[in-house]
Amino acid sequence: MLQKPDDIMRIQSLKIKNYRQYRDVTIDFSKKDKSDLQVFLGKNGIGKTNILNAINWCLYGDEPHLSDESTSLPILNTIAFQNAKENIPEEVEVQLTVLTDKGNPTIFSRIEPFLVRKNTIQSQKQQFKVIIQDKKLNNKILDKEKSERAIENFVPKTIREYFFFDGERLDNYFKVPGENIQNAIKQISKIDVLFQMRERIETISKSYKKEAGKVSTEINTLQSQLEEENSSLKLISYQLTETNTQYEISKKEKQKISEGLLKFPNVRDLETNKISLDQKIEENSRKLEEKKSKKTSILHKQFVLVTSLTALNSTIQMINEKRKKGEIPPFTDKEKLNYILKENFCGICGRELDFNSKKHIEEIIEKLPFSTKIATTLSNLEQPINMLISRISENKEELNEISQEIEEFEVSIENDDEILNDIKSKLANYDTEKIRDLERKRAAFEEASLAQKERIGRLTAKIDKIQEEVKNLNDKIAVEGKKNTKAKIFMQKVEFCDKAKEILTTTINQRLNEIREKIQEETNTIFFKLVWKKETFNQITIDDNYNVQITSCDTNLPMRGSLSKAENELLALSFTLALHKVSGFDAPILIDTPVARVSDDQRVNFGDVLAKISQDKQIILLFTPAEYSPDIMEVLEPEVSTKFIFEMTSDEKQTLITVVE
């Protein structure tokens, strides 16, 4: 049950008289066709935040955003105080005119008279009234109950921080319990009306059951049993709620400690890593010595071969030269060549010798100056020499590999030594006992949360069992109701009420879950558009109790406690804007110092988001000149409906507000 378009509200004007710095000021908020963005510019201390306080004072009678200096000062304007005549009251008045798109204004007015006597101020009884104007400008003053309802219809007091807030305090935004936020969601989205309807139907159902019990003894007995079961159900449900609360506290405390420990090293992990690195360095040092020993052994063996390498290469060179000259042919056995000539038949190729073949063999025999034995000896030496030379080459490759491994071990040991020294330094610089104490507390909360979770399971099982018994009793009552003609009429009404409750419960749960999921999705969209660190944060999650959390991209662990004030402000603003957009509640948003801690890039993104939202709802922003930098000005100016400037009079006793044309 969201607000309909004709429920859209905006502030049309704000009149301030004798309120703090403001002697007599009227602010008219004009609207462009496509946007409703109002911008105020003023230095710190000039009275910007008191615009926020004036609205709160008018509606709710308090000033939640007063500075420490202002708290001690009277609400009555200084000039009014000085000009006051004795026994003639000076009135402080703030009047807020709110307009719906139906065109009918609602005027909220609060007046507080003050009597000045001998430089003392005495407050008189406040007067608060709400006036409804019709189209003919006739005024109708509402009674107290309707006046309170009018405030609730505009911006309920319990959830005003979601509409009128101080940007400087947004870093404390999520310290509000999730339950309060959930209740605010119910109120903003008007789902609380469904809860009220369900309670009303339950009351009516009980009255019908009581009437049915009057006309049937059996029904009366069953209803007595039903009341006992419902009492037990109520008690155990209370215990479950309490246990759930304790569970949430334990979980939050554990999370708080975990987020706090993120600022410190994990002592247990550091000490484990230290032991592991010590063992690794020791093992690698042992392997390094083995490799060095093996390298020395190979070098010793290689020494003899290396010193013989010149002689071996010279012998191979001589053999190759003799072979090239034909002095060592492939076949060097003279006796066998003579035998071939004598037989006139070659046993190698298997044919008789012709003239040319005989001549070729005779030429080979003539060219052989060495004897067959010498040639054979040289040929036989060639292979072993080549093997020795090849072994030298292989040893060289093995030496290169071992040298590479030695270098890798040395680099690894050096790197591990550096990490080990860093760990020792961290352990020396932190109070490890304090960190261990925090880790023990975290473990205790973890143990408590596990015990509470188990109890939640047991209580839930009991509730399921009782609910089953309640269902059986209701079924029996229904059967008995059909037997008794008089009771039947009442039981039919009870059945109708039960079906209505069931439909309402389903609708409530579905709507709450739908709103939560949409707010979560929209919060993610807005936040990641505003924040510049896109790779730091993973996602924003909102649980059923509206506890907002943001996780890290690297660890996927909660990290809201590690956010900077600027990042926390952006998260709060993202959640607020998402809440407004999804819930359909169209009251205006007023933000004092909206981008005080926001960096340049984020300011531009923030301005762009607000500019777009101003096309659907009224946005009022109060900037310092430094905040309203050229980059954000460039984004907002095209959408600004009205721009106001705060100016202080020369005597510094009052602040004026002028419109920039």
GIJO-V836006 format. One record per backbone hydrogen bond with DSSP energy under -1.0 kcal/mol. NH is the residue of the N-H (numbers start at 1). CO is the residue of the C=O. E is the energy in kcal/mol with one decimal. If there is no record, write none. Layout:
# GIJO-V836006
nh->NH co->CO e->E
nh->NH co->CO e->E
This chain:
# GIJO-V836006
nh->7 co->4 e->-2.6
nh->8 co->5 e->-1.7
nh->9 co->586 e->-1.1
nh->10 co->99 e->-1.9
nh->12 co->97 e->-2.9
nh->13 co->97 e->-1.4
nh->14 co->27 e->-2.3
nh->15 co->95 e->-2.8
nh->16 co->25 e->-3.3
nh->17 co->93 e->-2.9
nh->18 co->23 e->-1.9
nh->19 co->22 e->-1.4
nh->20 co->75 e->-3.2
nh->22 co->19 e->-2.6
nh->25 co->16 e->-2.9
nh->27 co->14 e->-2.8
nh->29 co->12 e->-2.5
nh->32 co->35 e->-1.5
nh->36 co->614 e->-1.6
nh->38 co->619 e->-3.1
nh->39 co->642 e->-2.4
nh->40 co->621 e->-2.8
nh->41 co->644 e->-2.1
nh->42 co->623 e->-2.1
nh->46 co->43 e->-1.6
nh->51 co->48 e->-1.9
nh->53 co->49 e->-2.1
nh->54 co->50 e->-2.1
nh->55 co->51 e->-1.7
nh->56 co->52 e->-1.9
nh->57 co->53 e->-3.0
nh->58 co->54 e->-2.4
nh->59 co->55 e->-2.2
nh->60 co->56 e->-3.2
nh->61 co->57 e->-1.3
nh->66 co->63 e->-1.1
nh->71 co->67 e->-1.7
nh->73 co->70 e->-1.2
nh->77 co->18 e->-1.8
nh->81 co->77 e->-2.3
nh->82 co->78 e->-2.4
nh->83 co->79 e->-2.3
nh->88 co->85 e->-2.1
nh->90 co->114 e->-2.6
nh->92 co->112 e->-2.1
nh->93 co->17 e->-2.4
nh->94 co->110 e->-2.0
nh->95 co->15 e->-2.7
nh->96 co->108 e->-3.0
nh->97 co->13 e->-2.4
nh->98 co->106 e->-3.3
nh->99 co->10 e->-3.1
nh->101 co->8 e->-1.1
nh->103 co->100 e->-2.1
nh->106 co->98 e->-3.2
nh->107 co->131 e->-3.2
nh->108 co->96 e->-3.3
nh->109 co->129 e->-2.4
nh->110 co->94 e->-2.2
nh->111 co->127 e->-2.6
nh->112 co->92 e->-2.6
nh->114 co->90 e->-2.1
nh->115 co->122 e->-2.7
nh->117 co->120 e->-2.4
nh->120 co->117 e->-1.1
nh->122 co->115 e->-2.6
nh->124 co->113 e->-3.0
nh->127 co->111 e->-3.0
nh->129 co->109 e->-2.4
nh->131 co->107 e->-2.8
nh->132 co->140 e->-2.7
nh->133 co->105 e->-2.2
nh->134 co->138 e->-1.9
nh->137 co->134 e->-2.1
nh->140 co->132 e->-2.1
nh->142 co->130 e->-2.7
nh->147 co->143 e->-2.5
nh->148 co->144 e->-2.3
nh->149 co->145 e->-1.9
nh->150 co->146 e->-2.0
nh->151 co->147 e->-1.8
nh->152 co->148 e->-2.2
nh->153 co->149 e->-2.2
nh->154 co->150 e->-1.3
nh->155 co->151 e->-1.9
nh->159 co->156 e->-1.3
nh->160 co->157 e->-1.4
nh->162 co->159 e->-1.7
nh->163 co->160 e->-2.5
nh->164 co->160 e->-3.0
nh->165 co->590 e->-2.3
nh->167 co->592 e->-3.3
nh->169 co->166 e->-1.8
nh->170 co->167 e->-1.2
nh->172 co->169 e->-1.7
nh->173 co->170 e->-1.6
nh->175 co->172 e->-1.7
nh->176 co->173 e->-1.1
nh->181 co->177 e->-1.5
nh->182 co->178 e->-2.7
nh->183 co->179 e->-2.5
nh->184 co->180 e->-2.3
nh->185 co->181 e->-2.5
nh->186 co->182 e->-2.2
nh->187 co->183 e->-2.1
nh->188 co->184 e->-3.5
nh->189 co->185 e->-2.7
nh->191 co->186 e->-1.4
nh->192 co->186 e->-1.7
nh->193 co->190 e->-1.1
nh->195 co->191 e->-1.5
nh->196 co->192 e->-2.2
nh->197 co->193 e->-2.3
nh->198 co->194 e->-2.4
nh->199 co->195 e->-2.3
nh->200 co->196 e->-2.2
nh->201 co->197 e->-2.4
nh->202 co->198 e->-2.2
nh->203 co->199 e->-2.0
nh->204 co->200 e->-2.1
nh->205 co->201 e->-2.7
nh->206 co->202 e->-2.1
nh->207 co->203 e->-1.7
nh->208 co->204 e->-1.9
nh->209 co->205 e->-2.2
nh->210 co->206 e->-2.1
nh->211 co->207 e->-1.9
nh->212 co->208 e->-2.2
nh->213 co->209 e->-2.2
nh->214 co->210 e->-1.1
nh->220 co->216 e->-2.2
nh->221 co->217 e->-2.3
nh->222 co->218 e->-2.7
nh->223 co->219 e->-2.5
nh->224 co->220 e->-1.7
nh->225 co->221 e->-2.1
nh->226 co->222 e->-2.4
nh->227 co->223 e->-2.5
nh->228 co->224 e->-1.8
nh->229 co->225 e->-2.4
nh->230 co->226 e->-2.7
nh->231 co->227 e->-2.3
nh->232 co->228 e->-2.5
nh->233 co->229 e->-2.9
nh->234 co->230 e->-2.5
nh->235 co->231 e->-2.5
nh->236 co->232 e->-2.9
nh->237 co->233 e->-2.4
nh->238 co->234 e->-2.0
nh->239 co->235 e->-2.3
nh->240 co->236 e->-2.8
nh->241 co->237 e->-2.5
nh->242 co->238 e->-2.7
nh->243 co->239 e->-2.8
nh->244 co->240 e->-2.8
nh->245 co->241 e->-2.3
nh->246 co->242 e->-2.6
nh->247 co->243 e->-2.8
nh->248 co->244 e->-2.6
nh->249 co->245 e->-2.3
nh->250 co->246 e->-2.8
nh->251 co->247 e->-2.7
nh->252 co->248 e->-2.7
nh->253 co->249 e->-2.9
nh->254 co->250 e->-2.6
nh->255 co->251 e->-2.3
nh->256 co->252 e->-3.0
nh->257 co->253 e->-2.7
nh->258 co->254 e->-2.5
nh->259 co->255 e->-2.9
nh->260 co->256 e->-2.2
nh->261 co->257 e->-2.7
nh->263 co->260 e->-1.4
nh->264 co->261 e->-1.5
nh->267 co->265 e->-1.1
nh->270 co->266 e->-3.1
nh->271 co->267 e->-2.9
nh->272 co->268 e->-2.3
nh->273 co->269 e->-3.0
nh->274 co->270 e->-2.5
nh->275 co->271 e->-2.2
nh->276 co->272 e->-2.4
nh->277 co->273 e->-2.9
nh->278 co->274 e->-2.4
nh->279 co->275 e->-2.3
nh->280 co->276 e->-2.3
nh->281 co->277 e->-3.0
nh->282 co->278 e->-2.2
nh->283 co->279 e->-2.4
nh->284 co->280 e->-2.8
nh->285 co->281 e->-2.3
nh->286 co->282 e->-1.9
nh->287 co->283 e->-2.3
nh->288 co->284 e->-2.3
nh->289 co->285 e->-2.0
nh->290 co->286 e->-1.8
nh->291 co->287 e->-2.3
nh->292 co->288 e->-2.4
nh->293 co->289 e->-2.3
nh->294 co->290 e->-2.3
nh->295 co->291 e->-2.3
nh->296 co->292 e->-2.1
nh->297 co->293 e->-2.2
nh->298 co->294 e->-2.2
nh->299 co->295 e->-2.3
nh->300 co->296 e->-2.1
nh->301 co->297 e->-2.1
nh->302 co->298 e->-2.7
nh->303 co->299 e->-1.3
nh->306 co->302 e->-3.3
nh->307 co->303 e->-2.4
nh->308 co->304 e->-1.2
nh->312 co->308 e->-2.5
nh->313 co->309 e->-2.6
nh->314 co->310 e->-2.1
nh->315 co->311 e->-2.2
nh->316 co->312 e->-2.2
nh->317 co->313 e->-2.2
nh->318 co->314 e->-2.2
nh->319 co->315 e->-2.5
nh->320 co->316 e->-2.5
nh->321 co->317 e->-2.2
nh->322 co->318 e->-2.6
nh->323 co->319 e->-2.5
nh->324 co->320 e->-2.2
nh->325 co->321 e->-1.9
nh->327 co->322 e->-2.1
nh->328 co->322 e->-1.2
nh->337 co->333 e->-1.8
nh->338 co->334 e->-2.8
nh->339 co->335 e->-2.2
nh->340 co->336 e->-1.9
nh->341 co->337 e->-2.0
nh->342 co->338 e->-2.4
nh->343 co->339 e->-2.4
nh->344 co->340 e->-1.3
nh->345 co->340 e->-1.2
nh->346 co->351 e->-2.8
nh->350 co->346 e->-1.8
nh->353 co->344 e->-1.6
nh->358 co->354 e->-2.2
nh->359 co->355 e->-2.2
nh->360 co->356 e->-2.2
nh->361 co->357 e->-2.2
nh->362 co->358 e->-2.2
nh->363 co->359 e->-1.9
nh->364 co->360 e->-1.9
nh->365 co->361 e->-2.3
nh->366 co->362 e->-1.9
nh->367 co->363 e->-1.6
nh->369 co->367 e->-1.1
nh->375 co->371 e->-2.3
nh->376 co->372 e->-2.3
nh->377 co->373 e->-2.2
nh->378 co->374 e->-2.4
nh->379 co->375 e->-2.4
nh->380 co->376 e->-2.7
nh->381 co->377 e->-1.6
nh->382 co->378 e->-1.1
nh->385 co->381 e->-2.1
nh->386 co->382 e->-2.3
nh->387 co->383 e->-2.2
nh->388 co->384 e->-2.3
nh->389 co->385 e->-2.5
nh->390 co->386 e->-2.7
nh->391 co->387 e->-2.4
nh->392 co->388 e->-1.8
nh->393 co->389 e->-1.7
nh->394 co->390 e->-2.6
nh->395 co->391 e->-2.8
nh->396 co->392 e->-1.6
nh->397 co->393 e->-2.0
nh->398 co->394 e->-2.5
nh->399 co->395 e->-2.5
nh->400 co->396 e->-2.1
nh->401 co->397 e->-2.4
nh->402 co->398 e->-2.7
nh->403 co->399 e->-2.6
nh->404 co->400 e->-2.2
nh->405 co->401 e->-2.4
nh->406 co->402 e->-2.8
nh->407 co->403 e->-2.2
nh->408 co->404 e->-2.3
nh->409 co->405 e->-2.6
nh->410 co->406 e->-2.3
nh->411 co->407 e->-2.5
nh->412 co->408 e->-2.7
nh->413 co->409 e->-2.7
nh->414 co->410 e->-2.1
nh->415 co->411 e->-2.8
nh->416 co->412 e->-2.8
nh->417 co->413 e->-2.2
nh->418 co->414 e->-1.8
nh->419 co->415 e->-2.4
nh->420 co->416 e->-2.9
nh->421 co->417 e->-2.4
nh->422 co->418 e->-1.9
nh->423 co->419 e->-2.5
nh->424 co->420 e->-2.5
nh->425 co->421 e->-2.1
nh->426 co->422 e->-2.4
nh->427 co->423 e->-2.8
nh->428 co->424 e->-1.6
nh->429 co->425 e->-1.7
nh->430 co->426 e->-1.2
nh->432 co->430 e->-1.8
nh->435 co->431 e->-2.2
nh->436 co->432 e->-2.7
nh->437 co->433 e->-2.1
nh->438 co->434 e->-2.2
nh->439 co->435 e->-2.4
nh->440 co->436 e->-2.4
nh->441 co->437 e->-2.4
nh->442 co->438 e->-2.6
nh->443 co->439 e->-2.2
nh->444 co->440 e->-2.2
nh->445 co->441 e->-2.6
nh->446 co->442 e->-2.4
nh->447 co->443 e->-2.5
nh->448 co->444 e->-2.7
nh->449 co->445 e->-2.9
nh->450 co->446 e->-2.0
nh->451 co->447 e->-2.2
nh->452 co->448 e->-2.8
nh->453 co->449 e->-2.3
nh->454 co->450 e->-2.1
nh->455 co->451 e->-2.2
nh->456 co->452 e->-2.6
nh->457 co->453 e->-1.9
nh->458 co->454 e->-2.2
nh->459 co->455 e->-3.1
nh->460 co->456 e->-2.6
nh->461 co->457 e->-2.1
nh->462 co->458 e->-2.2
nh->463 co->459 e->-2.7
nh->464 co->460 e->-2.5
nh->465 co->461 e->-2.2
nh->466 co->462 e->-2.8
nh->467 co->463 e->-3.0
nh->468 co->464 e->-1.9
nh->469 co->465 e->-2.0
nh->470 co->466 e->-3.0
nh->471 co->467 e->-2.2
nh->472 co->468 e->-2.2
nh->473 co->469 e->-2.6
nh->474 co->470 e->-2.6
nh->475 co->471 e->-2.5
nh->476 co->472 e->-2.4
nh->477 co->473 e->-2.7
nh->478 co->474 e->-2.3
nh->479 co->475 e->-2.2
nh->480 co->476 e->-2.7
nh->481 co->477 e->-2.3
nh->482 co->478 e->-1.3
nh->484 co->480 e->-1.3
nh->488 co->484 e->-2.3
nh->491 co->487 e->-2.6
nh->492 co->488 e->-2.1
nh->493 co->489 e->-1.4
nh->494 co->490 e->-2.1
nh->495 co->491 e->-2.7
nh->496 co->492 e->-2.1
nh->497 co->493 e->-2.3
nh->498 co->494 e->-2.7
nh->499 co->495 e->-2.2
nh->500 co->496 e->-2.2
nh->501 co->497 e->-2.6
nh->502 co->498 e->-2.4
nh->503 co->499 e->-2.4
nh->504 co->500 e->-2.4
nh->505 co->501 e->-3.0
nh->506 co->502 e->-2.4
nh->507 co->503 e->-2.4
nh->508 co->504 e->-3.0
nh->509 co->505 e->-2.6
nh->510 co->506 e->-2.6
nh->511 co->507 e->-2.6
nh->512 co->508 e->-2.9
nh->513 co->509 e->-2.4
nh->514 co->510 e->-2.5
nh->515 co->511 e->-2.7
nh->516 co->512 e->-2.6
nh->517 co->513 e->-2.5
nh->518 co->514 e->-2.2
nh->519 co->515 e->-2.9
nh->520 co->516 e->-2.5
nh->521 co->517 e->-2.4
nh->522 co->518 e->-2.8
nh->523 co->519 e->-2.7
nh->524 co->520 e->-2.1
nh->525 co->521 e->-2.1
nh->526 co->522 e->-2.7
nh->527 co->523 e->-2.8
nh->528 co->524 e->-2.3
nh->530 co->526 e->-1.7
nh->531 co->527 e->-3.1
nh->534 co->532 e->-1.7
nh->538 co->551 e->-3.1
nh->541 co->549 e->-2.8
nh->543 co->547 e->-1.6
nh->546 co->543 e->-2.3
nh->549 co->541 e->-2.6
nh->551 co->539 e->-2.1
nh->552 co->557 e->-2.0
nh->553 co->536 e->-2.6
nh->556 co->552 e->-1.7
nh->559 co->550 e->-2.8
nh->562 co->559 e->-1.6
nh->563 co->560 e->-1.4
nh->568 co->564 e->-2.6
nh->569 co->565 e->-2.1
nh->570 co->566 e->-2.3
nh->571 co->567 e->-2.1
nh->572 co->568 e->-2.4
nh->573 co->569 e->-2.7
nh->574 co->570 e->-2.4
nh->575 co->571 e->-2.4
nh->576 co->572 e->-2.5
nh->577 co->573 e->-2.8
nh->578 co->574 e->-2.2
nh->579 co->575 e->-2.6
nh->580 co->576 e->-2.4
nh->581 co->577 e->-2.4
nh->582 co->578 e->-2.8
nh->583 co->579 e->-2.4
nh->584 co->580 e->-1.4
nh->589 co->618 e->-2.3
nh->590 co->163 e->-3.3
nh->591 co->620 e->-2.7
nh->592 co->165 e->-2.1
nh->593 co->622 e->-2.5
nh->603 co->599 e->-2.4
nh->604 co->600 e->-1.9
nh->605 co->601 e->-2.0
nh->606 co->602 e->-3.0
nh->607 co->603 e->-3.0
nh->608 co->604 e->-2.2
nh->609 co->605 e->-2.2
nh->610 co->606 e->-2.4
nh->611 co->607 e->-2.4
nh->612 co->608 e->-1.7
nh->613 co->609 e->-2.1
nh->614 co->610 e->-2.2
nh->615 co->612 e->-1.2
nh->616 co->613 e->-2.3
nh->617 co->613 e->-1.7
nh->619 co->36 e->-2.5
nh->620 co->589 e->-3.0
nh->621 co->38 e->-2.8
nh->622 co->591 e->-2.4
nh->623 co->40 e->-3.2
nh->628 co->624 e->-2.2
nh->629 co->627 e->-2.5
nh->633 co->629 e->-2.7
nh->634 co->630 e->-2.1
nh->636 co->632 e->-2.4
nh->637 co->633 e->-2.8
nh->639 co->636 e->-2.2
nh->640 co->636 e->-1.0
nh->641 co->37 e->-3.3
nh->642 co->37 e->-1.2
nh->644 co->39 e->-3.0
nh->645 co->658 e->-2.7
nh->646 co->41 e->-2.8
nh->647 co->656 e->-2.7
nh->649 co->654 e->-2.3
nh->652 co->649 e->-2.0
nh->655 co->21 e->-2.5
nh->656 co->647 e->-3.8
nh->658 co->645 e->-2.3
nh->660 co->643 e->-3.1
